[in-house]
Amino acid sequence: MKAPDKIYIQTNAGEAFSSKWTIIPFRDFENTEYIRKDALLEWANKELSIRRDSGDSDFLPAIVVLDDLIDKLNEL
């Protein structure tokens, strides 16, 4: 079974108070959202590829930021 891209944990004042999690936000509770690292890396690499392949110099700042983001995620 594939792991979900996002999960939600019930929180109260920023502190998790339940070991329960779900892929759909809890109703009537504050939620803390978590995302899988590899899902974020997949998205960042795809966006980086699109911008590099465009040849548009206006994307240069975005390319630098995406490179930095990918490097940081790989360090985690």
N, C-alpha and C positions, 0 to 999 in steps of 0.2 A: 504494500500500500504506500502511495506517495504521501510524504508529509505535507501538511497544508502550508501555504505561503505565509499566512497570518494566523495568529491565535490571539485570543483575548482572555485576560485574567481579571476577576473582580477585584476592585481596589476601593479603599476608603482613605481619603486624604493622602493619596499617593502611595499608600502601603498596601501590598497584596494581603488580603485576608482570607483567601481561599486557595486551596491547591487545585481547585477545579479550573479547567480551561475549556474554551469552545472556539469554533471557527466563525461563530456568529456573535456579535457583541451582546453582552447581557443586557436585558431590559431592566429598568429601574435601579441600575447600579452604575457607578463610575467604572470605566474599563481602562485597562492598560493594554496597549496593543504591542505585540512583538511580531517581527518579520524574520523569516529565515535568511541567513547571511547569503547562502548560495542563490536565493531568488533575487536578492538585491544586486549581487554580482552579475548575474545573468542579464538583468535589466541594464545595468551600467555599461557592460561590455557591448550590448546591442546598440545603445544610444551612442557610445563612442564610435563604433563602426559606422553608423549612419553619418555622423558628423565628419569623420575623417574621409569617407568616400565622397562627400559632397563637393570637396574642393573649394568650398566657400570660406574665405579668410575670416568672415564674421563669426564663424564657429570656433575660432582659435581659443578664446577664453573658456568656452564650454569644454573643449577638448582637454585643456590643462586641468580644469576642475574635475572632470571625470577620471582622468589619469590619477590624480591625487586621491580621489575617493576609492578607486579600485586598489591602489597601493595600500591605503589605510585598512580597507576591508580584508585584504590578504594578510595583513599583519595580525589581525584579531584571531 
